[in-house]
Amino acid sequence: MSNSFSLQSDLQVIPGIGEKYIKILNKQNLFTISNLLHCYPYKFLDYSTKLHINQIRPDQFFHFQAKITSINCTRSPRKKIFIATAIAQDKTGHIKITWFNNRYIKNYIKQNQEYTFLAKATLDNNGLFISNPQFALAKSKSKLLLIQPVYSQTGRLNSKWFQRIIGRILANQIKIPEFLPKTIIEKHQLISSQKAIRSIHQPKSPEDITFAKARLGFDEIFLMQLRSLFIKSQSQTREAAPINQDISLVKKILSKLPFTLTNSQKNLYGKLFKI
């Protein structure tokens, strides 16, 4: 990716964003790189806990390393979808892994190779198994994100798409300017704006998420207060538009009231109309 773009650059400068994606993003008021970086995940999947196979329990997120001892691909007789089933084994045991509707999985998963898997296990009548895990060769330099952000789907753009595109932006080391004074940052023990944006999209620990949320939440409230103060200062310096008073019309209306004004009401009426 080119180093020539900035926060205000249009999204077209990012490889992988074509015209059809631009239309979808624009409908959500996403026009610039800054807009996209401030599109935050609504939750996180934490796979950072490392387990051996004999420690795996259902309905928990984790990662583990294991060797594939076998892999077979079949097609379901009813729905005609491809099903790949593999057996993963480590020194403590083995577990079944299943991929649905992925006919090319055998091009990436090889027997007798060791992989790192990000997974969530399920328990059914046939025992414990894992469906569609993310994986990478255990010796691979490409790192899996152990804590993964989850974004709201926008049209046909799912969470994985946002994760991939925002990852490309952050890989380009784009600069996020700091707008808070150093004294405020130190007083409230906040992290920098640069680190907050990176940590909310690519956290390395639960603490990263906590500190990022604290900084971004502070920014939101701070900017809202600044806006309120600005509107207040503008209203105080602006003269109110004069209101034309039709005293005769007011007296005519008052004369037709089915009751008599109290002394307090008469005083207020006199002050309002200066009579």
N, C-alpha and C positions, 0 to 999 in steps of 0.2 A: 504494500500500500504506500502511496506517496506521502511524504512528510509535509506537503504544502497546505493541507487543510487545517482549519481551526474549528472551534466550537460553533461558529456561525456558518460553517460550510454547509451547503445543501447535501442531503443524504445520497444524492447520485454519485458522489465522489467515492463512496464505499463500494469496493468490489462485491458483487453478489446482490446489489440492490438495483433492479431494473425498473422500467417504466410501470409495469403492473404492480410491483411492490410499492412504488412511490404513491400511486393512487390510493392504495389501502392505507398507507401511513398518513397521508395528508388528510384523509377523512377523520383521523383521530387527532388532528392538530399536531402531527409530528412532521416537521419540515427540515430541521437542522440537526446536526450532530449533538448539540446541546440538548435539544428536545428529547432525543433518544436516550442520552445518558441520564436524564432526569425521569425516565420511565422506569420506576423501581420495581423489583420483584415483590410479590405479595406474600411469599413464604419461601422457606428453604428446606431442602432435603439434605439431612446430615448423614453422610455415609462414613464419617471419620472413624467410627469404632471398628477396629480390626479384630476379626474373630477367626478361630479355627473352625473347621466344619462341625466338629462335635459340640461347639458352643452355640450354633445357630438355632434361633428360636423363631417362630412365625411372627409376622407383623412388626418386624424391627428393621431399620435401615443399618447397613454395615458394609464393610468390604473384606474380601479374603483373597488369598492366593492359593491356586490349586492347579494341578495338571489334568488335562483332558485325557481320559483313558479310552473313550470311545465317543463317536458321534454318528448318528444316522438320520437321514432325511426321508420323510414319507409324505403322502398327501391324504388328507382326511377324506373318507368316502362320501360324506354328506355335503360339506361346504366347499370341498375341493381346494382347501388352502394348504400351503406347505407347512409342515411341522418338522422342526429339527430338534432332536433330543440328544443331549450329551451327558456323560458322567464325568464329574469333576472330583478329584481325589487329592487329599493332603495326608499328612502322617497320622491324622486323627480319625479319618473316615472318608465317606464319599457322599455326594448329593446329586440329584438329577437336575439338569438345567434344560429348559425348553424355550425355543424361539418360534413364534407363530408368524406365518406368512412372510418368511424371509428365505427365499430360495437360494440366496448367494452366501448364506452364513458359512458354508463349508469352505468358501474362499478365504475366510478370515480366521476361522477356528480350526486348528490342526491338532490331530491326535498326537499325544506325547509332548505337547508344548505346554509351558506353564504360563498362566494368565493372572492378572489382577481383575477381580470382578466387583462391581458396585451393585448391590442387590437388596431385595426385600423378599423374604421367604414366605411361602404359603403352605398351609397344612390342609390336606384333603384326605379322603378315605384311603388313598394310596400312599400316604405319608408326606413327608416334607419335600418341597421342590421350589425351584426358582424360575421365574418367567422373564424373558427378555432383559437380561442384565446388561449394563454397559461393561465394556471390558477393554483391556489393552495387554499386550505382551508384558510379562513381569519384568523383562529386561529392557523394555522399550523406554526411550527418552521422552516420549510423549506422555504427559502426566494427565491423569483423570482428576477432575475437580471432586474432591471428597465432600465438599459442601456446595450444593448446587442451587442457584436461584431459580425460582419458578415465576414466570411472567404470565399475565393475563393474555389469553389468545385474542388477536386482533385480525378479524377476517380469517384468511387462510394461514396467517402467520402465527405459528405456535410458540411455546416457550423455548423449545430448542433453537428455533430460528433467531429469536431475540438474544439468546445466550451466545450463539455463534457470531452474530453481527456485532454485538457490543464487545465481545472478546477481541474482534479484529480492531476495533477502535482503541481499546486499551493496550493492545499489543504495539500500537503505533506510538505509545508514550505521549499521547496528547496532553497538553498543559491545561490544568484547571486553575484559573486565577483565584487568589485568596482575597476576599473582600472584607473579612473581619479584621479589626485591629489586633495586633499581637497581645495587647493587654487583656482583651475580652477572651481570647482563646485560652490564655494562661489562667485567667480568673475562673473560668468555668470548666477547665481541664478538658478542652475539646481537641480533637484531632484536626488536621488540616483538611481543607475542602478537597484537595487532590486525593488524599488517602481515603476520605469518606466515600467518594465516588467509586474508587477502585474496590474498597472493602465491601460495599453494598452489592456490587456486581460479581466480585470474585473473592469472597471471604475465605480465609484459610483456617479460621477458628470461630467458634460461637462468640468469642470476645470481639472479634472484628465486626461482627454484625451489631453487637450492642453499642460499640463506640461509633459506628457509622450512623446508626439510627439516632443516637444522641446528638451528633453534629447536624445531621440533615433536619431533624426535628427542631433544633434550636434555630437553624437558618430560616425555616418556614415561619416560626412565630416571630422572629426578629424582623423579617421582611414585612410581615403583616402589620406589626406595630409601627414600622417606619412609614408604611403606606398610610396608616390611620393618622399619624402625626402630620404627614404632608398634606392630606386632605383637610385636616383641621386648620393648619396654618394658612392654606389657600382660602378657606371660608372666612377666616378672621380678617384677612386683608382685602377681601372683596366686599364692596358696598352693596347692600341689598337694593333691589330694584324698587323704585317708588310705586305705591299703590294709590291710584286715583280714588278719592273719597267722594261719594255722592251723599252728602249729609241729608239732603231733602228726602232721598229714597230711604235712608236709614230711619229718619223720623217717621216717615209714612208707615214703615213696617212696624215700628215700635207702637204707633198709635192703634194698630189693629190687634195687638196682643190681647188675649183674654184675661190678662192679669197686669198688675202694676209692678214695675221694677222696684226692688229693694234699694235702700240707700247705697249699699255696697255695689250693686249692679250699676246704679246710676254713676257712681264715682269711676268705676271701671270704664263705662261707656264714655264718660267725659274725657278720660285719659287717652283712650284709643283714638277718639276722633278730635281730641284737642278742642273741646268746646266747653 
